[in-house]
Amino acid sequence: MERWSTCGEAWIGLMRHVWTTGVAGLDDRGPVIEAPPRLFEMTTLGWDDPIVRAYGDTEAVARYTAKFTRTDVVPPFKYSYGARLRDLSGVDQLAWVIELLRARPWTKSGWISLTVPGERQDAVPCLAALAFRVRSSRLSMTATFRSQNAFTSYLNYLPLRSVQLEVAGAVGLPAGTMRVFVDVPHVYIADTGAVTAVLARAAMRGAA
């Protein structure tokens, strides 16, 4: 498993993985480069990440943050992670997992699903589940993505860190690492020019 110090490093690493190992594929939004599954950890996540600040899309930050915090659907998205975390079939899943972790801090059952059986086929969320675990007096979190656009992946990881911090604070512990599993990492062909530009600039930055 890969281990990255920062979210920005993980973002570059996932794009590079797709770029170097991917093959041609197809998505509802058009052709893609599709790579094998990837599992990795990040230690430090924040919007002040130097790589994210240098190469990220600042105009998209508010939109993706709203996707995780608001319970209504924010265009152009087809679903709300905020609703699936806090009001899925009438259940506040974060409150549920916080209660579980307080009662049984050793538990391996701190797992919540963001999918709904039989839901619209064009609105199945990319983020399928979150798992929370208390180990070594820290609250770690695993995010499982059925699919993920590597080019915009950091815009999901950073709001997810806020979710992890919320749960950690509620159980009175510091946040540990964030682990991410992506079953189908990909890049849209339409974004390949932007992806190669970021990878080239990051490589030059690393060589400097």
Secondary structure, 3 states (H helix, E strand, C coil): CEEEEEHHHHHHHHHHHHHHHCEEEEECCEEEEECCCEEEEEEECCCCCHHHHHHCCHHHHHHHHHHHHCCCCCCCCCCCHHHHHHCECCECHHHHHHHHHHHCCCCCCCEEECCCCCCCHHHCCCEEEEEEEEECCEEEEEEEECCEEHHHCHHHHHHHHHHHHHHHHHCCCCEEEEEEEECCEEEEHHHHHHHHHHHHHHHHHHHC
